[in-house]
Amino acid sequence: ITGSGLGGVVVSLGNLTNSASSPSTAEVLTVEVRMVVLNDAGTVAGAVGTVSGTLRSELLSPAATATDSVTVAEPVVSVTVSPVSVPGSLDAGDDVAFTLVVRAHDGANANPAYLAVLRDATLVASPSLYSV
């Protein structure tokens, strides 16, 4: 697979041989492509876009083209924070340990959350989370 700029990729299938070429049976070739959309304000869960593909072959004239709609699915991430242990009374400088659980939901929005960063203004150091 090679990119041809924004909006295009070229998939070379090489030489294919079909040994079951019965005229009464439809021949199907499926190419599945997983895409990652740009992280910008216009890319929101539920937004619908259009993709199209064209199959070109020495034996196929004219080329076959198909278009389909795609729906953006963004990950839904939740964070649960709970103290591990809290002494009876807290003084300035006391350490308090917390457990942070970061979870990506399943279902329609079960997608990786790439390059997610977890920040808390009250923490001395912020952990970074790269993928959930």
C-alpha positions in Angstrom: 0.0 0.0 0.0 1.4 3.4 -0.9 0.0 6.8 -0.2 -0.6 9.2 -3.0 -1.2 12.4 -1.0 -4.2 13.4 1.0 -7.2 11.5 -0.1 -5.6 8.6 -1.9 -3.8 5.3 -1.5 -2.8 2.7 -4.1 -3.1 -1.0 -3.2 -1.2 -3.2 -5.6 -2.7 -6.7 -5.6 0.0 -8.2 -7.8 -1.0 -11.2 -9.9 -4.2 -12.9 -8.8 -5.2 -16.4 -10.1 -8.8 -17.5 -9.7 -9.1 -21.2 -10.0 -12.9 -21.2 -9.4 -14.1 -19.1 -12.3 -17.5 -20.5 -12.8 -19.7 -18.0 -14.8 -22.7 -18.8 -12.5 -20.9 -17.7 -9.4 -20.2 -14.1 -8.7 -16.5 -13.3 -8.2 -15.8 -11.1 -5.2 -12.6 -9.3 -4.2 -12.7 -7.5 -0.8 -10.0 -5.0 0.2 -10.5 -3.8 3.8 -8.7 -0.6 4.9 -8.7 0.7 8.5 -8.3 4.5 8.7 -7.3 6.9 11.3 -9.0 10.3 10.9 -7.4 13.7 11.6 -7.7 15.1 15.1 -9.4 18.4 14.3 -12.6 20.2 15.3 -14.5 19.0 12.3 -13.9 15.3 13.2 -16.5 14.4 15.7 -18.2 11.1 16.6 -21.1 10.5 14.2 -19.8 12.7 11.4 -20.3 11.1 8.0 -17.8 11.1 5.2 -17.6 9.5 1.8 -14.9 7.1 0.6 -14.6 5.7 -2.9 -12.5 3.0 -4.6 -11.6 2.2 -8.1 -10.5 -1.1 -9.5 -8.3 -1.0 -12.6 -7.2 -4.1 -14.5 -6.0 -5.0 -17.9 -9.2 -7.2 -18.3 -11.6 -4.6 -16.9 -12.7 -1.7 -19.1 -14.0 0.7 -18.0 -12.6 0.6 -14.4 -15.0 -0.3 -11.7 -15.7 2.3 -9.0 -17.7 2.1 -5.8 -18.6 4.7 -3.2 -19.7 4.3 0.4 -20.4 6.3 3.5 -18.2 6.1 6.6 -19.2 7.2 10.1 -16.5 8.6 12.5 -16.3 6.7 15.8 -14.3 8.4 18.5 -13.2 6.6 21.6 -15.0 7.4 24.8 -12.5 7.3 27.7 -13.3 7.5 31.4 -11.0 8.1 34.3 -11.6 7.0 37.9 -9.5 8.4 40.7 -9.4 6.9 44.1 -7.0 7.3 47.0 -5.0 4.2 47.9 -4.4 5.2 51.5 -5.1 8.4 53.4 -3.7 8.9 56.8 -6.1 9.9 59.6 -5.1 13.6 59.3 -3.1 15.3 56.5 -0.4 17.9 57.0 1.4 19.9 54.3 4.0 17.7 52.7 2.3 14.4 53.5 2.2 11.9 50.7 -1.1 10.5 49.4 -1.1 7.7 46.9 -3.9 7.5 44.3 -5.0 4.9 41.8 -6.0 6.2 38.4 -8.0 3.8 36.2 -8.3 4.9 32.6 -10.7 2.9 30.6 -11.8 3.0 26.9 -15.4 2.0 26.6 -16.5 -0.8 24.4 -19.4 -0.9 22.0 -19.8 1.6 19.1 -17.0 3.8 20.4 -14.5 1.0 21.2 -11.5 2.5 19.5 -7.9 3.2 20.6 -7.3 6.6 22.2 -3.9 7.4 20.5 -1.6 10.0 22.1 -4.0 10.7 25.0 -2.5 12.7 27.8 -3.7 12.7 31.4 -3.2 16.0 33.2 -4.2 17.1 36.7 -3.3 20.6 37.9 -3.0 19.4 41.5 -0.4 16.7 40.7 3.3 17.5 41.1 4.1 15.3 38.1 1.7 14.4 35.3 1.8 10.8 33.9 1.5 10.4 30.2 -0.8 7.8 28.7 0.0 6.8 25.1 -2.8 4.4 24.2 -5.7 2.8 26.0 
